[in-house]
Structures are given as C-alpha cells and as structure tokens.
Amino acid sequence: MMEEIDAIGLRCPLPVLRLRKRLAALAPGARVRLLADDPLAQVDVPHFCTEQGHVLEDAGEEAGVLRFTIRRG
C-alpha cells in the first residue's frame, strides 16, 4: 500500500517539508504519493528527491492538482 500526502492548499515549502517528514519514518524502497497545487512544487519536489537520494518515479498534473510518486532511497 502506498502512503499519500495531501498538501493541496499548502504553499512552499510546506509540501516538501511534509514529504521529508513522512519519508524519514519509512523504510528504504517505500513509496509515497504527494498531491499539491502549489506550482513551485514542480521545481521543489524533483530538487528535493535529487538532493536527498530519493527517486521521483512519476509526476503529472490533473485538474490543477500536481501528483508525484516518490520512492525512498
């Protein structure tokens, strides 16, 4: 089962901070889906994953909601 973080309505840097906190509590290889509507998340989430050694498996947008699937490194 994949965990989901609903960060809709939150502005930078809160979506990434919630993602960081959730990933820290999970085992390597665990997957998390992040939902956000802050346009800066399109830059912040991939940068966070690269810097922290996590894998951004998927990213997309539907009806103004950004969706990211991240695997903990």
Secondary structure by P-SEA (a helix, b strand, c coil): cbbbbcccccccaaaaaaaaaaaaaccccbbbbbbbcccccccaaaaaaaaaccccccccccccbbbbbbbcc
